Amino acid sequence: MKKQLLILLCLPLLFSSCVNDSQHKTSKDSSSNAIISFSVTSKNPELTSSSGKDVSLNEMTTINVQSNDNILFNDFNFTLDNNVDGALNFYSDSGNLMCNTSTNISLMSMPPTGNGLTAYNKGDNIVITGTTLIKINSINFVISNIKYKKQ
């Protein structure tokens, strides 16, 4: 009888221990997928007035946006995990790089798939997958080199 009572008293402890361990693993998995940086490349307007395929690589400028950054680049602010009014606010969500837009933008995966640009409205949350072209008015930005937190 004492053994049965002891077993009944221990079952809730074992159950809660298993549940807590499972929740701990889930939160650890999601934080290990956190994005720590990405690159943004665009034409340097001070070096060239060319456009499209007439722009050479040495006329391009690349910045690296890291967590908590707020970087002004070609008249647009880029952030990562640092929400700033009027900026292109990027953040990590379940291993995806997301962008909350502060203006109307168009996106296209790179290299192009033939589907053309997809338009998004101010305030939309967009998943950025791989190398992506972002077009704002007449300015093009290429998002690339998405880096994840090491496990």
DRENTORKOL-3810 file (N, C-alpha, C; in nm, 4 decimals):
REM DRENTORKOL-3810
@n.u->0.0829; n.v->-0.1196; n.w->0.0000; ca.u->0.0000; ca.v->0.0000; ca.w->0.0000; c.u->0.0867; c.v->0.1251; c.w->0.0000
@n.u->0.1935; n.v->0.1254; n.w->0.0803; ca.u->0.2816; ca.v->0.2411; ca.w->0.0856; c.u->0.3512; c.v->0.2639; c.w->-0.0492
@n.u->0.3868; n.v->0.1525; n.w->-0.1171; ca.u->0.4517; ca.v->0.1644; ca.w->-0.2474; c.u->0.3571; c.v->0.2285; c.w->-0.3481
@n.u->0.2313; n.v->0.1887; n.w->-0.3465; ca.u->0.1334; ca.v->0.2438; ca.w->-0.4401; c.u->0.1115; c.v->0.3933; c.w->-0.4130
@n.u->0.1032; n.v->0.4305; n.w->-0.2880; ca.u->0.0857; ca.v->0.5705; ca.w->-0.2524; c.u->0.2072; c.v->0.6529; c.w->-0.2958
@n.u->0.3246; n.v->0.5985; n.w->-0.2759; ca.u->0.4469; ca.v->0.6662; ca.w->-0.3167; c.u->0.4515; c.v->0.6837; c.w->-0.4683
@n.u->0.4119; n.v->0.5825; n.w->-0.5415; ca.u->0.4098; ca.v->0.5907; ca.w->-0.6883; c.u->0.3102; c.v->0.6970; c.w->-0.7336
@n.u->0.1923; n.v->0.7002; n.w->-0.6725; ca.u->0.0911; ca.v->0.7992; ca.w->-0.7099; c.u->0.1390; c.v->0.9417; c.w->-0.6807
@n.u->0.2113; n.v->0.9608; n.w->-0.5726; ca.u->0.2629; ca.v->1.0929; ca.w->-0.5394; c.u->0.3765; c.v->1.1356; c.w->-0.6330
@n.u->0.4532; n.v->1.0410; n.w->-0.6827; ca.u->0.5666; ca.v->1.0726; ca.w->-0.7696; c.u->0.5260; c.v->1.0969; c.w->-0.9144
@n.u->0.4145; n.v->1.0414; n.w->-0.9583; ca.u->0.3722; ca.v->1.0577; ca.w->-1.0973; c.u->0.3581; c.v->1.2043; c.w->-1.1402
@n.u->0.2919; n.v->1.2907; n.w->-1.0614; ca.u->0.2836; ca.v->1.4314; ca.w->-1.1045; c.u->0.4204; c.v->1.4973; c.w->-1.1174
@n.u->0.5134; n.v->1.4633; n.w->-1.0304; ca.u->0.6475; ca.v->1.5197; ca.w->-1.0384; c.u->0.7181; c.v->1.4752; c.w->-1.1674
@n.u->0.7067; n.v->1.3475; n.w->-1.1988; ca.u->0.7676; ca.v->1.2974; ca.w->-1.3215; c.u->0.7049; c.v->1.3623; c.w->-1.4440
@n.u->0.5730; n.v->1.3763; n.w->-1.4444; ca.u->0.5023; ca.v->1.4363; ca.w->-1.5564; c.u->0.5445; c.v->1.5813; c.w->-1.5768
@n.u->0.5475; n.v->1.6594; n.w->-1.4687; ca.u->0.5852; ca.v->1.8006; ca.w->-1.4815; c.u->0.7315; c.v->1.8146; c.w->-1.5227
@n.u->0.8162; n.v->1.7253; n.w->-1.4800; ca.u->0.9566; ca.v->1.7278; ca.w->-1.5197; c.u->0.9701; c.v->1.7047; c.w->-1.6693
@n.u->0.8951; n.v->1.6107; n.w->-1.7233; ca.u->0.8985; ca.v->1.5825; ca.w->-1.8668; c.u->0.8453; c.v->1.7007; c.w->-1.9467
@n.u->0.7388; n.v->1.7625; n.w->-1.9027; ca.u->0.6798; ca.v->1.8766; ca.w->-1.9722; c.u->0.7771; c.v->1.9936; c.w->-1.9712
@n.u->0.8379; n.v->2.0237; n.w->-1.8577; ca.u->0.9339; ca.v->2.1343; ca.w->-1.8497; c.u->1.0543; c.v->2.1099; c.w->-1.9393
@n.u->1.1037; n.v->1.9857; n.w->-1.9447; ca.u->1.2170; ca.v->1.9525; ca.w->-2.0294; c.u->1.1802; c.v->1.9722; c.w->-2.1767
@n.u->1.0614; n.v->1.9317; n.w->-2.2146; ca.u->1.0144; ca.v->1.9480; ca.w->-2.3526; c.u->1.0036; c.v->2.0953; c.w->-2.3894
@n.u->0.9499; n.v->2.1780; n.w->-2.3006; ca.u->0.9376; ca.v->2.3212; ca.w->-2.3277; c.u->1.0748; c.v->2.3858; c.w->-2.3363
@n.u->1.1675; n.v->2.3439; n.w->-2.2526; ca.u->1.3023; ca.v->2.3990; ca.w->-2.2541; c.u->1.3697; c.v->2.3695; c.w->-2.3888
@n.u->1.3546; n.v->2.2460; n.w->-2.4389; ca.u->1.4145; ca.v->2.2094; ca.w->-2.5669; c.u->1.3537; c.v->2.2912; c.w->-2.6798
@n.u->1.2239; n.v->2.3145; n.w->-2.6779; ca.u->1.1574; ca.v->2.3911; ca.w->-2.7829; c.u->1.2095; c.v->2.5338; c.w->-2.7861
@n.u->1.2209; n.v->2.6001; n.w->-2.6712; ca.u->1.2690; ca.v->2.7380; ca.w->-2.6707; c.u->1.4159; c.v->2.7439; c.w->-2.7113
@n.u->1.4944; n.v->2.6433; n.w->-2.6761; ca.u->1.6339; ca.v->2.6399; ca.w->-2.7152; c.u->1.6456; c.v->2.6239; c.w->-2.8663
@n.u->1.5611; n.v->2.5389; n.w->-2.9265; ca.u->1.5645; ca.v->2.5184; ca.w->-3.0699; c.u->1.5317; c.v->2.6465; c.w->-3.1438
@n.u->1.4312; n.v->2.7226; n.w->-3.0990; ca.u->1.3920; ca.v->2.8430; ca.w->-3.1709; c.u->1.4977; c.v->2.9517; c.w->-3.1575
@n.u->1.5661; n.v->2.9613; n.w->-3.0431; ca.u->1.6699; ca.v->3.0634; ca.w->-3.0298; c.u->1.7940; c.v->3.0257; c.w->-3.1089
@n.u->1.8173; n.v->2.8970; n.w->-3.1327; ca.u->1.9336; ca.v->2.8565; ca.w->-3.2105; c.u->1.9131; c.v->2.8880; c.w->-3.3582
@n.u->1.7912; n.v->2.9135; n.w->-3.4016; ca.u->1.7628; ca.v->2.9523; ca.w->-3.5389; c.u->1.7613; c.v->3.1029; c.w->-3.5571
@n.u->1.7970; n.v->3.1772; n.w->-3.4549; ca.u->1.7921; ca.v->3.3232; ca.w->-3.4617; c.u->1.8918; c.v->3.3745; c.w->-3.5647
@n.u->1.8512; n.v->3.4764; n.w->-3.6376; ca.u->1.9372; ca.v->3.5381; ca.w->-3.7375; c.u->2.0193; c.v->3.6465; c.w->-3.6689
@n.u->2.1498; n.v->3.6451; n.w->-3.6935; ca.u->2.2383; ca.v->3.7404; ca.w->-3.6268; c.u->2.2863; c.v->3.8506; c.w->-3.7208
@n.u->2.2777; n.v->3.8284; n.w->-3.8528; ca.u->2.3187; ca.v->3.9332; ca.w->-3.9461; c.u->2.2754; c.v->3.9000; c.w->-4.0882
@n.u->2.2789; n.v->4.0010; n.w->-4.1731; ca.u->2.2579; ca.v->3.9843; ca.w->-4.3165; c.u->2.3247; c.v->4.1012; c.w->-4.3873
@n.u->2.3465; n.v->4.0864; n.w->-4.5181; ca.u->2.4108; ca.v->4.1907; ca.w->-4.5975; c.u->2.3093; c.v->4.2596; c.w->-4.6875
@n.u->2.3345; n.v->4.3885; n.w->-4.7132; ca.u->2.2531; ca.v->4.4665; ca.w->-4.8063; c.u->2.3495; c.v->4.5312; c.w->-4.9053
@n.u->2.3246; n.v->4.5113; n.w->-5.0349; ca.u->2.4090; ca.v->4.5665; ca.w->-5.1396; c.u->2.3248; c.v->4.6563; c.w->-5.2288
@n.u->2.3815; n.v->4.7695; n.w->-5.2665; ca.u->2.3119; ca.v->4.8623; ca.w->-5.3548; c.u->2.4140; c.v->4.9444; c.w->-5.4321
@n.u->2.3681; n.v->5.0055; n.w->-5.5389; ca.u->2.4533; ca.v->5.0932; ca.w->-5.6187; c.u->2.4911; c.v->5.2145; c.w->-5.5355
@n.u->2.6154; n.v->5.2567; n.w->-5.5464; ca.u->2.6594; ca.v->5.3769; ca.w->-5.4792; c.u->2.6328; c.v->5.4948; c.w->-5.5730
@n.u->2.5331; n.v->5.5796; n.w->-5.5435; ca.u->2.4972; ca.v->5.6873; ca.w->-5.6354; c.u->2.6079; c.v->5.7917; c.w->-5.6526
@n.u->2.7043; n.v->5.7941; n.w->-5.5603; ca.u->2.8162; ca.v->5.8883; ca.w->-5.5730; c.u->2.9183; c.v->5.8420; c.w->-5.6764
@n.u->2.9184; n.v->5.7114; n.w->-5.7085; ca.u->3.0167; ca.v->5.6570; ca.w->-5.8020; c.u->2.9655; c.v->5.6446; c.w->-5.9446
@n.u->2.8345; n.v->5.6336; n.w->-5.9635; ca.u->2.7819; ca.v->5.6100; ca.w->-6.0977; c.u->2.6377; c.v->5.6585; c.w->-6.1101
@n.u->2.6044; n.v->5.6944; n.w->-6.2334; ca.u->2.4643; ca.v->5.7254; ca.w->-6.2636; c.u->2.4049; c.v->5.6155; c.w->-6.3503
@n.u->2.4845; n.v->5.5104; n.w->-6.3763; ca.u->2.4368; ca.v->5.3964; ca.w->-6.4555; c.u->2.3292; c.v->5.3215; c.w->-6.3796
@n.u->2.2573; n.v->5.2366; n.w->-6.4514; ca.u->2.1544; ca.v->5.1562; ca.w->-6.3855; c.u->2.1525; c.v->5.0162; c.w->-6.4445
@n.u->2.0851; n.v->4.9273; n.w->-6.3737; ca.u->2.0679; ca.v->4.7901; ca.w->-6.4211; c.u->2.1986; c.v->4.7172; c.w->-6.4391
@n.u->2.2108; n.v->4.6449; n.w->-6.5519; ca.u->2.3313; ca.v->4.5650; ca.w->-6.5752; c.u->2.4520; c.v->4.6487; c.w->-6.6158
@n.u->2.4340; n.v->4.7810; n.w->-6.6314; ca.u->2.5459; ca.v->4.8697; ca.w->-6.6633; c.u->2.6254; c.v->4.9096; c.w->-6.5389
@n.u->2.5793; n.v->4.8680; n.w->-6.4194; ca.u->2.6491; ca.v->4.8985; ca.w->-6.2949; c.u->2.7476; c.v->4.7854; c.w->-6.2669
@n.u->2.8756; n.v->4.8215; n.w->-6.2472; ca.u->2.9765; ca.v->4.7195; ca.w->-6.2176; c.u->2.9840; c.v->4.6949; c.w->-6.0677
@n.u->3.0476; n.v->4.5840; n.w->-6.0301; ca.u->3.0584; ca.v->4.5481; ca.w->-5.8880; c.u->3.1336; c.v->4.6530; c.w->-5.8067
@n.u->3.2334; n.v->4.7186; n.w->-5.8684; ca.u->3.3087; ca.v->4.8179; ca.w->-5.7920; c.u->3.2303; c.v->4.9479; c.w->-5.7742
@n.u->3.1117; n.v->4.9578; n.w->-5.8342; ca.u->3.0235; ca.v->5.0733; ca.w->-5.8146; c.u->2.9120; c.v->5.0417; c.w->-5.7147
@n.u->2.9230; n.v->4.9253; n.w->-5.6512; ca.u->2.8250; ca.v->4.8814; ca.w->-5.5518; c.u->2.8838; c.v->4.8979; c.w->-5.4118
@n.u->2.7954; n.v->4.9151; n.w->-5.3145; ca.u->2.8356; ca.v->4.9235; ca.w->-5.1745; c.u->2.7566; c.v->4.8193; c.w->-5.0967
@n.u->2.8236; n.v->4.7523; n.w->-5.0032; ca.u->2.7588; ca.v->4.6506; ca.w->-4.9204; c.u->2.7744; c.v->4.6879; c.w->-4.7734
@n.u->2.6650; n.v->4.6741; n.w->-4.6994; ca.u->2.6687; ca.v->4.6912; ca.w->-4.5546; c.u->2.6307; c.v->4.5593; c.w->-4.4896
@n.u->2.6733; n.v->4.5404; n.w->-4.3676; ca.u->2.6366; ca.v->4.4225; ca.w->-4.2897; c.u->2.5504; c.v->4.4687; c.w->-4.1741
@n.u->2.4271; n.v->4.4218; n.w->-4.1680; ca.u->2.3347; ca.v->4.4595; ca.w->-4.0614; c.u->2.3343; c.v->4.3489; c.w->-3.9567
@n.u->2.3690; n.v->4.3844; n.w->-3.8328; ca.u->2.3727; ca.v->4.2882; ca.w->-3.7235; c.u->2.2612; c.v->4.3179; c.w->-3.6244
@n.u->2.2376; n.v->4.2227; n.w->-3.5359; ca.u->2.1316; ca.v->4.2364; ca.w->-3.4364; c.u->2.1460; c.v->4.3683; c.w->-3.3602
@n.u->2.0337; n.v->4.4381; n.w->-3.3443; ca.u->2.0203; ca.v->4.5671; ca.w->-3.2761; c.u->2.0768; c.v->4.6857; c.w->-3.3546
@n.u->2.1219; n.v->4.6640; n.w->-3.4790; ca.u->2.1718; ca.v->4.7738; ca.w->-3.5617; c.u->2.0586; c.v->4.8593; c.w->-3.6160
@n.u->2.0926; n.v->4.9833; n.w->-3.6477; ca.u->2.0065; ca.v->5.0768; ca.w->-3.7206; c.u->2.1006; c.v->5.1531; c.w->-3.8127
@n.u->2.1068; n.v->5.1124; n.w->-3.9419; ca.u->2.2044; ca.v->5.1664; ca.w->-4.0359; c.u->2.1332; c.v->5.2427; c.w->-4.1471
@n.u->2.1744; n.v->5.3675; n.w->-4.1686; ca.u->2.1237; ca.v->5.4491; ca.w->-4.2781; c.u->2.2048; c.v->5.4150; c.w->-4.4028
@n.u->2.1362; n.v->5.3731; n.w->-4.5083; ca.u->2.2015; ca.v->5.3280; ca.w->-4.6317; c.u->2.1175; c.v->5.3738; c.w->-4.7500
@n.u->2.1737; n.v->5.4580; n.w->-4.8361; ca.u->2.1013; ca.v->5.5124; ca.w->-4.9521; c.u->1.9652; c.v->5.5698; c.w->-4.9126
@n.u->1.9630; n.v->5.6492; n.w->-4.8083; ca.u->1.8440; ca.v->5.7204; ca.w->-4.7590; c.u->1.7380; c.v->5.6309; c.w->-4.6950
@n.u->1.7711; n.v->5.5052; n.w->-4.6645; ca.u->1.6785; ca.v->5.4149; ca.w->-4.5959; c.u->1.7484; c.v->5.3539; c.w->-4.4753
@n.u->1.6753; n.v->5.3425; n.w->-4.3648; ca.u->1.7284; ca.v->5.2785; ca.w->-4.2450; c.u->1.6994; c.v->5.1294; c.w->-4.2506
@n.u->1.8009; n.v->5.0499; n.w->-4.2176; ca.u->1.7882; ca.v->4.9045; ca.w->-4.2084; c.u->1.8165; c.v->4.8639; c.w->-4.0648
@n.u->1.7273; n.v->4.7850; n.w->-4.0072; ca.u->1.7465; ca.v->4.7388; ca.w->-3.8700; c.u->1.7350; c.v->4.5873; c.w->-3.8643
@n.u->1.7900; n.v->4.5291; n.w->-3.7585; ca.u->1.7692; ca.v->4.3873; ca.w->-3.7285; c.u->1.7395; c.v->4.3776; c.w->-3.5803
@n.u->1.6224; n.v->4.3279; n.w->-3.5481; ca.u->1.5764; ca.v->4.3137; ca.w->-3.4087; c.u->1.5844; c.v->4.4463; c.w->-3.3330
@n.u->1.5493; n.v->4.5549; n.w->-3.4013; ca.u->1.5537; ca.v->4.6878; ca.w->-3.3424; c.u->1.4495; c.v->4.7724; c.w->-3.4153
@n.u->1.3263; n.v->4.7695; n.w->-3.3693; ca.u->1.2155; ca.v->4.8354; ca.w->-3.4386; c.u->1.2283; c.v->4.9873; c.w->-3.4321
@n.u->1.2424; n.v->5.0520; n.w->-3.5497; ca.u->1.2581; ca.v->5.1962; ca.w->-3.5598; c.u->1.1532; c.v->5.2483; c.w->-3.6574
@n.u->1.0799; n.v->5.3528; n.w->-3.6183; ca.u->0.9785; ca.v->5.4108; ca.w->-3.7067; c.u->1.0419; c.v->5.4554; c.w->-3.8378
@n.u->0.9785; n.v->5.4195; n.w->-3.9497; ca.u->1.0233; ca.v->5.4613; ca.w->-4.0819; c.u->1.1328; c.v->5.3758; c.w->-4.1417
@n.u->1.1822; n.v->5.2761; n.w->-4.0691; ca.u->1.2910; ca.v->5.1907; ca.w->-4.1189; c.u->1.2358; c.v->5.0633; c.w->-4.1821
@n.u->1.3223; n.v->4.9956; n.w->-4.2567; ca.u->1.2931; ca.v->4.8585; ca.w->-4.2978; c.u->1.3374; c.v->4.7727; c.w->-4.1809
@n.u->1.2410; n.v->4.7286; n.w->-4.1023; ca.u->1.2687; ca.v->4.6560; ca.w->-3.9780; c.u->1.2711; c.v->4.5066; c.w->-4.0045
@n.u->1.3907; n.v->4.4490; n.w->-3.9977; ca.u->1.4082; ca.v->4.3055; ca.w->-4.0154; c.u->1.4133; c.v->4.2400; c.w->-3.8778
@n.u->1.3629; n.v->4.1167; n.w->-3.8731; ca.u->1.3659; ca.v->4.0413; ca.w->-3.7476; c.u->1.3626; c.v->3.8929; c.w->-3.7792
@n.u->1.3997; n.v->3.8143; n.w->-3.6805; ca.u->1.4031; ca.v->3.6697; ca.w->-3.6944; c.u->1.2756; c.v->3.6096; c.w->-3.6358
@n.u->1.2123; n.v->3.5179; n.w->-3.7103; ca.u->1.0921; ca.v->3.4512; ca.w->-3.6623; c.u->1.0960; c.v->3.3049; c.w->-3.7053
@n.u->1.1160; n.v->3.2154; n.w->-3.6105; ca.u->1.1214; ca.v->3.0708; ca.w->-3.6361; c.u->1.2227; c.v->3.0353; c.w->-3.7446
@n.u->1.3372; n.v->3.1003; n.w->-3.7415; ca.u->1.4423; ca.v->3.0710; ca.w->-3.8382; c.u->1.4285; c.v->3.1429; c.w->-3.9709
@n.u->1.3263; n.v->3.2258; n.w->-3.9861; ca.u->1.3072; ca.v->3.3028; ca.w->-4.1088; c.u->1.3462; c.v->3.4478; c.w->-4.0866
@n.u->1.4070; n.v->3.5089; n.w->-4.1889; ca.u->1.4308; ca.v->3.6529; ca.w->-4.1855; c.u->1.3030; c.v->3.7195; c.w->-4.2327
@n.u->1.2481; n.v->3.8052; n.w->-4.1488; ca.u->1.1234; ca.v->3.8753; ca.w->-4.1793; c.u->1.1532; c.v->4.0234; c.w->-4.1962
@n.u->1.0689; n.v->4.0922; n.w->-4.2743; ca.u->1.0829; ca.v->4.2366; ca.w->-4.2912; c.u->0.9468; c.v->4.3006; c.w->-4.2719
@n.u->0.9428; n.v->4.3992; n.w->-4.1817; ca.u->0.8232; ca.v->4.4804; ca.w->-4.1651; c.u->0.8496; c.v->4.6088; c.w->-4.2418
@n.u->0.7683; n.v->4.6328; n.w->-4.3450; ca.u->0.7959; ca.v->4.7443; ca.w->-4.4354; c.u->0.7382; c.v->4.8749; c.w->-4.3833
@n.u->0.8143; n.v->4.9811; n.w->-4.4052; ca.u->0.7705; ca.v->5.1146; ca.w->-4.3650; c.u->0.7174; c.v->5.1921; c.w->-4.4848
@n.u->0.7206; n.v->5.1289; n.w->-4.6010; ca.u->0.6755; ca.v->5.1918; ca.w->-4.7250; c.u->0.6333; c.v->5.0824; c.w->-4.8226
@n.u->0.5749; n.v->5.1194; n.w->-4.9337; ca.u->0.5412; ca.v->5.0218; ca.w->-5.0375; c.u->0.6707; c.v->4.9759; c.w->-5.1043
@n.u->0.6871; n.v->4.8452; n.w->-5.1180; ca.u->0.8076; ca.v->4.7900; ca.w->-5.1797; c.u->0.7700; c.v->4.6766; c.w->-5.2744
@n.u->0.8672; n.v->4.6369; n.w->-5.3562; ca.u->0.8535; ca.v->4.5199; ca.w->-5.4427; c.u->0.9711; c.v->4.4273; c.w->-5.4162
@n.u->0.9456; n.v->4.2971; n.w->-5.4250; ca.u->1.0483; ca.v->4.1955; ca.w->-5.3998; c.u->1.0570; c.v->4.0986; c.w->-5.5157
@n.u->1.1777; n.v->4.0442; n.w->-5.5336; ca.u->1.1977; ca.v->3.9380; ca.w->-5.6317; c.u->1.3121; c.v->3.8507; c.w->-5.5832
@n.u->1.2946; n.v->3.7189; n.w->-5.5928; ca.u->1.4036; ca.v->3.6291; ca.w->-5.5533; c.u->1.5143; c.v->3.6375; c.w->-5.6578
@n.u->1.6363; n.v->3.6148; n.w->-5.6118; ca.u->1.7522; ca.v->3.6197; ca.w->-5.7003; c.u->1.8222; c.v->3.4846; c.w->-5.6965
@n.u->1.8637; n.v->3.4310; n.w->-5.8077; ca.u->1.8402; ca.v->3.4829; ca.w->-5.9410; c.u->1.6917; c.v->3.4796; c.w->-5.9750
@n.u->1.6504; n.v->3.5631; n.w->-6.0696; ca.u->1.5079; ca.v->3.5720; ca.w->-6.1031; c.u->1.4509; c.v->3.4384; c.w->-6.1490
@n.u->1.3269; n.v->3.4137; n.w->-6.1093; ca.u->1.2590; ca.v->3.2890; ca.w->-6.1476; c.u->1.1659; c.v->3.3091; c.w->-6.2663
@n.u->1.1510; n.v->3.4331; n.w->-6.3110; ca.u->1.0600; ca.v->3.4618; ca.w->-6.4217; c.u->0.9249; c.v->3.5097; c.w->-6.3737
@n.u->0.9024; n.v->3.5093; n.w->-6.2414; ca.u->0.7742; ca.v->3.5536; ca.w->-6.1866; c.u->0.7660; c.v->3.7052; c.w->-6.1732
@n.u->0.8788; n.v->3.7748; n.w->-6.1868; ca.u->0.8788; ca.v->3.9205; ca.w->-6.1748; c.u->0.8708; c.v->3.9660; c.w->-6.0302
@n.u->0.8469; n.v->4.0962; n.w->-6.0132; ca.u->0.8401; ca.v->4.1574; ca.w->-5.8812; c.u->0.7042; c.v->4.1315; c.w->-5.8161
@n.u->0.7042; n.v->4.1141; n.w->-5.6846; ca.u->0.5811; ca.v->4.1031; ca.w->-5.6063; c.u->0.5708; c.v->4.2287; c.w->-5.5210
@n.u->0.4568; n.v->4.2983; n.w->-5.5308; ca.u->0.4372; ca.v->4.4242; ca.w->-5.4585; c.u->0.3834; c.v->4.3983; c.w->-5.3178
@n.u->0.4326; n.v->4.4774; n.w->-5.2220; ca.u->0.3868; ca.v->4.4722; ca.w->-5.0834; c.u->0.3557; c.v->4.6139; c.w->-5.0364
@n.u->0.2627; n.v->4.6234; n.w->-4.9439; ca.u->0.2193; ca.v->4.7531; ca.w->-4.8920; c.u->0.2885; c.v->4.7868; c.w->-4.7606
@n.u->0.2869; n.v->4.9150; n.w->-4.7283; ca.u->0.3411; ca.v->4.9631; ca.w->-4.6023; c.u->0.2785; c.v->4.8851; c.w->-4.4867
@n.u->0.3620; n.v->4.8383; n.w->-4.3937; ca.u->0.3135; ca.v->4.7644; ca.w->-4.2773; c.u->0.3084; c.v->4.6143; c.w->-4.2953
@n.u->0.3310; n.v->4.5650; n.w->-4.4177; ca.u->0.3302; ca.v->4.4203; ca.w->-4.4403; c.u->0.4515; c.v->4.3551; c.w->-4.3747
@n.u->0.4348; n.v->4.2299; n.w->-4.3324; ca.u->0.5444; ca.v->4.1480; ca.w->-4.2810; c.u->0.5771; c.v->4.0444; c.w->-4.3871
@n.u->0.7007; n.v->4.0449; n.w->-4.4340; ca.u->0.7405; ca.v->3.9651; ca.w->-4.5491; c.u->0.8502; c.v->3.8675; c.w->-4.5085
@n.u->0.8407; n.v->3.7442; n.w->-4.5568; ca.u->0.9459; ca.v->3.6456; ca.w->-4.5356; c.u->1.0509; c.v->3.6647; c.w->-4.6448
@n.u->1.1765; n.v->3.6793; n.w->-4.6028; ca.u->1.2885; ca.v->3.6920; ca.w->-4.6964; c.u->1.3576; c.v->3.5565; c.w->-4.7014
@n.u->1.3564; n.v->3.4935; n.w->-4.8179; ca.u->1.4181; ca.v->3.3614; ca.w->-4.8321; c.u->1.5336; c.v->3.3708; c.w->-4.9305
@n.u->1.6522; n.v->3.3468; n.w->-4.8823; ca.u->1.7696; ca.v->3.3510; ca.w->-4.9691; c.u->1.7984; c.v->3.4913; c.w->-5.0201
@n.u->1.8715; n.v->3.4981; n.w->-5.1293; ca.u->1.9066; ca.v->3.6267; ca.w->-5.1884; c.u->1.7819; c.v->3.6879; c.w->-5.2508
@n.u->1.7540; n.v->3.8127; n.w->-5.2129; ca.u->1.6293; ca.v->3.8786; ca.w->-5.2529; c.u->1.6567; c.v->4.0219; c.w->-5.2958
@n.u->1.5941; n.v->4.0619; n.w->-5.4068; ca.u->1.6000; ca.v->4.2002; ca.w->-5.4526; c.u->1.4817; c.v->4.2757; c.w->-5.3936
@n.u->1.5103; n.v->4.3892; n.w->-5.3287; ca.u->1.4061; ca.v->4.4782; ca.w->-5.2780; c.u->1.4131; c.v->4.6066; c.w->-5.3592
@n.u->1.3016; n.v->4.6455; n.w->-5.4161; ca.u->1.2953; ca.v->4.7681; ca.w->-5.4950; c.u->1.2040; c.v->4.8671; c.w->-5.4226
@n.u->1.2599; n.v->4.9843; n.w->-5.3909; ca.u->1.1837; ca.v->5.0921; ca.w->-5.3264; c.u->1.1969; c.v->5.2131; c.w->-5.4174
@n.u->1.0840; n.v->5.2562; n.w->-5.4734; ca.u->1.0852; ca.v->5.3631; ca.w->-5.5739; c.u->1.1812; c.v->5.3203; c.w->-5.6852
@n.u->1.2902; n.v->5.3909; n.w->-5.7070; ca.u->1.3841; ca.v->5.3530; ca.w->-5.8134; c.u->1.5144; c.v->5.2973; c.w->-5.7577
@n.u->1.5180; n.v->5.2691; n.w->-5.6275; ca.u->1.6406; ca.v->5.2196; ca.w->-5.5637; c.u->1.6290; c.v->5.0687; c.w->-5.5405
@n.u->1.7334; n.v->4.9964; n.w->-5.5813; ca.u->1.7378; ca.v->4.8510; ca.w->-5.5635; c.u->1.8346; c.v->4.8149; c.w->-5.4513
@n.u->1.7913; n.v->4.7214; n.w->-5.3670; ca.u->1.8753; ca.v->4.6661; ca.w->-5.2616; c.u->1.8719; c.v->4.5145; c.w->-5.2753
@n.u->1.9862; n.v->4.4503; n.w->-5.2567; ca.u->1.9917; ca.v->4.3044; ca.w->-5.2585; c.u->2.0251; c.v->4.2569; c.w->-5.1176
@n.u->1.9357; n.v->4.1740; n.w->-5.0631; ca.u->1.9552; ca.v->4.1134; ca.w->-4.9310; c.u->2.0210; c.v->3.9776; c.w->-4.9535
@n.u->2.1309; n.v->3.9517; n.w->-4.8821; ca.u->2.2023; ca.v->3.8247; ca.w->-4.8997; c.u->2.2805; c.v->3.7913; c.w->-4.7726
@n.u->2.3533; n.v->3.6810; n.w->-4.7779; ca.u->2.4416; ca.v->3.6379; ca.w->-4.6678; c.u->2.3718; c.v->3.6382; c.w->-4.5327
@n.u->2.2539; n.v->3.5780; n.w->-4.5252; ca.u->2.1806; ca.v->3.5675; ca.w->-4.3997; c.u->2.2553; c.v->3.4689; c.w->-4.3098
@n.u->2.2945; n.v->3.5157; n.w->-4.1914; ca.u->2.3716; ca.v->3.4317; ca.w->-4.0994; c.u->2.2897; c.v->3.4016; c.w->-3.9744
@n.u->2.2992; n.v->3.2750; n.w->-3.9320; ca.u->2.2243; ca.v->3.2260; ca.w->-3.8166; c.u->2.3153; c.v->3.2078; c.w->-3.6964
@n.u->2.2552; n.v->3.2160; n.w->-3.5779; ca.u->2.3278; ca.v->3.1921; ca.w->-3.4530; c.u->2.3773; c.v->3.0475; c.w->-3.4546
@n.u->2.5037; n.v->3.0282; n.w->-3.4189; ca.u->2.5610; ca.v->2.8927; ca.w->-3.4159; c.u->2.5015; c.v->2.8156; c.w->-3.3000
@n.u->2.4754; n.v->2.6889; n.w->-3.3253; ca.u->2.4113; ca.v->2.6040; ca.w->-3.2245; c.u->2.5102; c.v->2.5504; c.w->-3.1255
END
